[in-house]
Amino acid sequence: MKILVVEDDALSREAIVEFLADEMNFEVQMAEDAIIALDLLKNDNFQLVISDIKMPGISGIELLKRVKQSYKDTDVIIMTGFSEINNSIEALRWGASDYLLKPVNIEELSHAIQRIQDKQQLLTENTELKASVKQMDALAKQSEKKLQALQSTMRTIQQSGKLAVFSNHMRQVVDLSMKFHSNRDIPVLIQGETGTGKEMIARLIHYGENENLQEPFIPVNCAALSPQLFESELFGYEKGAFTGAHVKGRIGKMELAQGGTLFLDEIGELPVNMQAKLLRVLQQKEFYRVGGDELIKLDVRFVFATNRNLKQMIQENTFRSDLYFRMESGTIHLKSLRQKPEEVVPLAQYFMEHFAERRNKSFRFISKPAQSILEKHPWPGNVRELENAIERVILLYEETEIQPRHLSHLYTPTDELHPEERTIGSTLVPGEVSLPDQPFSLEQLELEIVDKAMKRFDGSKSKAADYLGISRFALRSRLRKLNERS
């Protein structure tokens, strides 16, 4: 990669150039202002321009605009002071690939350049792919349809935030939910493991695309109610209906949901004696309050959810078959996250951006080794577990890129490996370590690990750095120490 550094401060300019040339082995030229930089750009092919934002004459923003207009394939990194942070936002709008706060941290600079190299490599591969696709029109049409089908969708659901759709399965779930939204008389049963987003889909069925819908959505967690409270909670009761009843009586969740949706979550926990009463309500759309003799007509959409196998419960005589067949008029099956691994990284990226913005953190990327860990994790808690895992990272760390060490809470032991190893995604790391009785040097142990990694990858610094989950600059720093000791 050929880099042009544009900086009016000589000390800063020379320090950056020295780092890029000596430590990262790039071909580098420098310019003290934008006018000189533009002349150099006319006569040479630079893949990257690193420019200060505040310079005499032509500013870094204006230089950025001219570069993006005349050299569309050239990336630009803007360097800015903290007081000029608003200008850096403008720079991103004009097409800057990244911005760095001054004084520039060489670790962050190294990461930024690595991201640009990865992006340029992808663009090159994409260009070659497009050239091949043009020769096969039929294949091109199929590819286009596939790309359109896999594009992500965001749907805002009132009181639940955004529903991120990153797979054909979830796109089909959304389409089916919209059909059920248009047919209020059809009961809907949502089946899926814990954490797959059953309540969010229930809200989508209720609200559809109308974020301002005023009709009520009343959720009831059947697993949280004792059998003695089910009837009074659902149907309400008249005054004096039972000992301890409120003197004025109370309306139940069904009446609260009039005109809207009643969501009965964990329906498999509904007591058998209540299942017959619920079945009658579904069939007749009417009920009595506990202790009452007035028949109340019901205008409610019913949505049910469960993580249990209701068919097996029917065989065990713990769930009524007639109620099940009435509930499953409309059925939605939500796959577990391990059944749709293509969603893991996009969802993690979405959660990272969401929590980083909410907590004012600088996380913007997920490294490839970290992506591998996320993809290999079984996610027994599904989307909810993934969301909590990413939120934990954003809460605890102050960096721009999620690395394997940030995901140490996801490490899982395995019996298939040597007892002294365990797996992090697909990466092997030390497991239970027996410490010696005598003191030892942690730094020396680290250097020995680096030395072994370099030998494993035949001296390839980039492969060793990826394997160890550190930057190439950090690896070079340790190699210098290793050479000094040898």
Residue, then its C-alpha position, 0 to 999 in steps of 0.5 A: m500500500k502506498i500512503l500519502v501523509v499530509e500534515d503541516d506540523a513537521l514533528s507530527r508528520e515525520a513521526i507518522v511517516e517513520f512509524l508507517a515506513d519503519e514499523m509497518n513497511f509501507e511506501v510513504q510520501m509526505a506533504e506539508d499542505a494540501i496544495i503539495a498533496l494534490d500535486l503528488l496525487k496527480n503524479d502517483n497512485f496512492q491507496l491511502v491519504i492521511s490528512d490533518i483536518k486543520m491546515p493553512g490554505i486548503s483545509g483537510i475537509e476540502l482536500l478530502k472532497r477533492v480526493k473523493q471527486s478525482y480519486k474515488d478508489t483512494d481512502v482518506i483518514i482524517m486527523t482531528g483535535f478533540s475541539e474539532i470533533n464536529n468537523s470529523i463528523e462532516a468528514l465522514r459524511w464526505g466519504a472519509s474512511d475513518y478519523l483519529l483524534k490527535p495526538v494520534n495513537i499509533e495502535e489506533l492508526s494501525h487498526a484503522i489502516q488494517r481495516i482499510q486494507d481488508k476493505q480494499q481487498l474485499l473491493t478487489e475481490n468484488t470487482e473481479l467477481k462482477a467481471s465474471v458475473k457479467q459473462m453469465d447473465a443467467l447466473a447474474k440474475q440469480s445472484e441479484k435475487k439472492l442478494q436482494a433476498l438476504q438484505s437486512t430489514m429493520r422494523t420498528i415495533q412499538q415498545s420493543g425497539k427494532l426487529a433486525v431481520f438478517s435471514n430468509h427465515m426471519r423474513q418469512v416470519v415477518d411476512l407471516s406475522m403481517k398476514f396474521h395482523s390483517n386477520r384478527d379472528i385467527p389465534v396465533l401460536i408462536q413456538g420457539e426456544t427461550g430467547t428467540g424473540k417470541e414476544m417481539i413477534a407477538r407485538l409485530i402481529h399486533y401493531g403491524e406497520n402502525e407504530n401509533l396503534q392505540e388498541p391495547f397489547i396485554p401480555v400475560n406470563c402464564a409461568a408467573l401466576s399461581p394456579q389459584l390466580f389464573e382465573s381471576e387474573l384472566f377473567g376478573y371478578e365481582k365484589g365479594a367473589f372470594t375471600g380477600a377480593h377487592v371490595k369493588g371487584r376487578i376487571g381481568k386481562m381479557e377485558l383490558a385487551q378489548g379491541g386489541t391483543l391478549f398475549l399469553d406467554e408460556i401457554g404450556e404452563l396453563p393449568v388443565n382446569m383453566q384450559a377448558k375455560l380458555l377453549r370456550v372463550l376462543q370458541q364463543k368469544e364470551f365469558y363471565r367474571v368470577g362470581g358474576d352472572e353477566l355475560i361479557k362479549l369479547d373482541v380480542r385477538f389471541v396470541f400464544a407462545t411457548n418453548r415447550n413441546l405441546k404435542q408431547m404434553i398432549q400425550e402426557n395428558t397435561f395439555r388438551s388436544d382440542l385447545y391445541f388444535r384451536m390455538e394452532s390455526g395460525t402457527i409461527h415456528l421461530k428457529s434457534l440461533r444455532q439453526k440460522p448461524e448466518e444471523v449471528v455476526p450481523l446481529a452482533q454488529y447491530f447490537m454493538e452499534h446500538f449499545a455503543e451509541r446508547r452508552n457513548k462508546s467508540f466500538r465500531f467493528i468486530s475482528k475476524p477472530a472474534q466473529s469466529i468465536l461468535e459463530k462457533h458459540p452454541w447460544p443456548g439462550n439464543v438472541r437474548e444471550l447474544e444481545n446480553a453478551i455484546e452489551r457486556v462487552i460495550l459496558l466493560y471495555e473502551e475500544t473501537e473493535i471487539q477482540p477475542r479477549h472481550l469474549s472470554h465469558l463465552y469460552t466453553p470447555t470440550d472433552e474432544l481436546h487435550p485436557e490442557e486445552r479448551t476451545i474459544g470458537s475455533t481457537l485453542v488457548p491454555g485451559e487450566v494452568s498449574l502454577p509452579d511453586q517458584p516465582f516466574s516471569l509472566e513477560q518471559l512466558e508471553l514472549e515464549i508464546v509469541d516465539k512459538a506462534m511465529k514458528r508455527f506460521d513460518g515467520s508470518k507476522s500477520k498470521a501470528a498476530d491474527y492467531l494471538g488476537i493482537s495487532r501487528f504493531a503489538l506483535r512487532s513490539r514483542l518481537r523486538k523484546l524477544n530479539e533483545r533477549s536472544 
